[in-house]
Structure formats: C-alpha cells, structure tokens
Amino acid sequence: MKYLNLIIFFSVLLITQVQYGQDKKIDKLEMLYDQGHYKLVYKKAEKLMTNEEYKDHPSPLVFHALSEYQLSRVNSKFSGSNAVYDYEKFQKLDSSQYYQTAYGNYIYDMKMGIAEEIRELNDKGEHEKAQVKYDTYNRLFGNVADFEELTTSQPVVEEPANEESVDVSKTRANLIKEAEKHVGTPYKYGGVSPDGFDCSGFTQYVFSKNGVGLPRTAGSQATAYEKVKIKDAQKGDLVFFGRNKNEISHVGIVYSNGEEGLKMIHASSSRGIMISNVDKDPYWSPKIQYAVKVVK
C-alpha cells in the first residue's frame, strides 16, 4: 500500500507538470529574444538546430535568422546575408505560415530594419546596393512599396497583424467560431496544431487564424495586452489562471460572460479542447487571476 501511494503521488505530480506544459527550450528562445539577448538567442537556436529532436522545428530556425539579423546591424562578425538565407529556409517549411503569424511582431521588426537600411544606402548614393537589398526585401516579404516610394518617403510597410482591427465584434465572433471547430481535439504537451494543443498553443492558433499574432506562452500572453476586470471580460478576450497574478499557468478564451457566469473555451489536459463554466468549476474558479483584451 505504501508503494502504491507513492506511485499515485508521483503520477499526480507528473500529470500536474504536464498539464500546463510548454516546450521550455522554445519558450526560452522567445523570452530571451523579447528581452533583446540576441547573441544568446543566436547560440541557443544554433544548438537546437543540430538537435535531432528540433531539426524540423521552425522556431529555432526563425529565431536564428532574426537574432543574426539584429546582431548584423551592430556587429560586423554577423552576416545579414546568412540571416536572410536562414529566413528563406524557414519560409519554405510547411508550417511556416503559422509561425510567421505567431512571431509576426519579431518579423515585422526585421522588415522595418531592412526598409531602413535601403533608405540609408540610397541616401548615401549607394543606389546599386540599395536596389540589391530592395530585391531581397521584396523577395522576403512581398507586397511592398516600390523602390522609389520606399526611398523617397517613410518606409511604407504593413502593420503587424495584431495591430489591425476593422470590425471588432466580427473578429470576436470569428474567434469563437474558430475555437468551436476544435472542441474535442486532444491535449498535447507543447501542441500548436489541430493534431493536439496545449493551453497557449490553442489560443495562439485560434488568434492566428484570425490574423492576430500572440506570443507563445501563457505567461507572455498574460503580460502583452491590456488587463480588464473579470466582470468586464467579453467573448474573445483571454482569461488567465495560476497560483497568483505573477505565476500564470493556464489560459483560455472567454466564450461568454453573462447570467450563467464566465465560460471559457480552452485546452484541458484531461479532456482536450472543451468549454468550461469557470464560476461553477471548483478547480478553475479559485485560480482565476484576470483577463486581457487583445482585440479592441
């Protein structure tokens, strides 16, 4: 009986750890990049790219490209050409479209940087170099301002996807519609696709299908947007759970918030994508912390 109790204890502990699990190595890359530690990101991404487990994962490749690009702007030891080469390899991957949305803000910074370089070269009279870089810019990003417009005015580039808001109520409805499609999809540790989701992989995917890029982790999603009181949360907002406001471990999408209480659609480790009534759930109710408004 003693050994049985130990087995049960460690089984519960393992389930708890997996329940809100992310891919810590990928999460670390995003966190370090977000903090501006480009050299460290470059080294860690390069190491992951040689790891059999991550050789086909798009994240190390795109973070290797993005970090090398940022480093190349301040350190001649790093090559912008190599960064472009890696980014083009990333674009050829089957899952790149999803990750281009997920990491949209970081890619946007690279896009803005290259546009600025083109203008600087042209202003210095290095027109041929400016044209070559423009050709690269156009090849990478497409649908950009023509060379003359780009070099005679402020760079005309698209805003990041999560800055766009044409019809807020329609977007919120579309978020819920997309989320509902996946009810019953199994939970998968580190999952970011309809084959299986973890909590933040699910929210990131649903928003990406509506042209909105979210950070990868629940913790990053929690701090990236304007907080709202739970009573004011609307469908399509994100709602967060954890031990306290600084230790977020779970995220869901607000499904409704009315007379029946706050409902969320989320990735449950035991039942996959499901709709839960937070106010009536003895597990989630005491852990709720706050909501954030992504679409506004």
Secondary structure in CASP SS format (residue, H / E / C, confidence):
PFRMAT SS
TARGET T0000
AUTHOR 0000-0000-0000
METHOD secondary structure of the structure
MODEL  1
M C 1.00
K H 1.00
Y H 1.00
L H 1.00
N H 1.00
L H 1.00
I H 1.00
I H 1.00
F H 1.00
F H 1.00
S H 1.00
V H 1.00
L H 1.00
L H 1.00
I H 1.00
T H 1.00
Q H 1.00
V H 1.00
Q H 1.00
Y C 1.00
G C 1.00
Q C 1.00
D C 1.00
K H 1.00
K H 1.00
I H 1.00
D H 1.00
K H 1.00
L H 1.00
E H 1.00
M H 1.00
L H 1.00
Y H 1.00
D H 1.00
Q C 1.00
G C 1.00
H C 1.00
Y H 1.00
K H 1.00
L H 1.00
V H 1.00
Y H 1.00
K H 1.00
K H 1.00
A H 1.00
E H 1.00
K H 1.00
L H 1.00
M H 1.00
T C 1.00
N C 1.00
E H 1.00
E H 1.00
Y H 1.00
K C 1.00
D C 1.00
H C 1.00
P H 1.00
S H 1.00
P H 1.00
L H 1.00
V H 1.00
F H 1.00
H H 1.00
A H 1.00
L H 1.00
S H 1.00
E H 1.00
Y H 1.00
Q H 1.00
L H 1.00
S H 1.00
R C 1.00
V C 1.00
N C 1.00
S C 1.00
K C 1.00
F C 1.00
S C 1.00
G H 1.00
S H 1.00
N H 1.00
A H 1.00
V H 1.00
Y H 1.00
D H 1.00
Y H 1.00
E H 1.00
K H 1.00
F H 1.00
Q H 1.00
K C 1.00
L C 1.00
D C 1.00
S C 1.00
S H 1.00
Q H 1.00
Y H 1.00
Y H 1.00
Q H 1.00
T H 1.00
A H 1.00
Y C 1.00
G H 1.00
N H 1.00
Y H 1.00
I H 1.00
Y H 1.00
D H 1.00
M H 1.00
K H 1.00
M H 1.00
G H 1.00
I H 1.00
A H 1.00
E H 1.00
E H 1.00
I H 1.00
R H 1.00
E H 1.00
L H 1.00
N H 1.00
D H 1.00
K C 1.00
G C 1.00
E C 1.00
H H 1.00
E H 1.00
K H 1.00
A H 1.00
Q H 1.00
V H 1.00
K H 1.00
Y H 1.00
D H 1.00
T H 1.00
Y H 1.00
N H 1.00
R H 1.00
L H 1.00
F H 1.00
G C 1.00
N C 1.00
V C 1.00
A C 1.00
D C 1.00
F H 1.00
E H 1.00
E H 1.00
L H 1.00
T H 1.00
T H 1.00
S C 1.00
Q C 1.00
P C 1.00
V C 1.00
V C 1.00
E C 1.00
E C 1.00
P C 1.00
A H 1.00
N H 1.00
E H 1.00
E C 1.00
S C 1.00
V C 1.00
D C 1.00
V H 1.00
S H 1.00
K H 1.00
T H 1.00
R H 1.00
A H 1.00
N H 1.00
L H 1.00
I H 1.00
K H 1.00
E H 1.00
A H 1.00
E H 1.00
K C 1.00
H C 1.00
V C 1.00
G C 1.00
T C 1.00
P C 1.00
Y E 1.00
K C 1.00
Y C 1.00
G C 1.00
G C 1.00
V E 1.00
S E 1.00
P C 1.00
D C 1.00
G E 1.00
F E 1.00
D C 1.00
C H 1.00
S H 1.00
G H 1.00
F H 1.00
T H 1.00
Q H 1.00
Y H 1.00
V H 1.00
F H 1.00
S H 1.00
K C 1.00
N C 1.00
G C 1.00
V C 1.00
G C 1.00
L C 1.00
P C 1.00
R C 1.00
T C 1.00
A H 1.00
G H 1.00
S H 1.00
Q H 1.00
A H 1.00
T H 1.00
A C 1.00
Y C 1.00
E E 1.00
K E 1.00
V E 1.00
K C 1.00
I H 1.00
K H 1.00
D H 1.00
A C 1.00
Q C 1.00
K C 1.00
G C 1.00
D C 1.00
L E 1.00
V E 1.00
F E 1.00
F E 1.00
G E 1.00
R E 1.00
N E 1.00
K C 1.00
N C 1.00
E E 1.00
I E 1.00
S E 1.00
H E 1.00
V E 1.00
G E 1.00
I E 1.00
V E 1.00
Y E 1.00
S E 1.00
N E 1.00
G E 1.00
E C 1.00
E C 1.00
G E 1.00
L E 1.00
K E 1.00
M E 1.00
I E 1.00
H E 1.00
A E 1.00
S E 1.00
S C 1.00
S C 1.00
R C 1.00
G E 1.00
I E 1.00
M E 1.00
I E 1.00
S E 1.00
N E 1.00
V H 1.00
D H 1.00
K H 1.00
D C 1.00
P C 1.00
Y C 1.00
W C 1.00
S H 1.00
P H 1.00
K H 1.00
I E 1.00
Q E 1.00
Y E 1.00
A E 1.00
V E 1.00
K E 1.00
V C 1.00
V C 1.00
K C 1.00
END
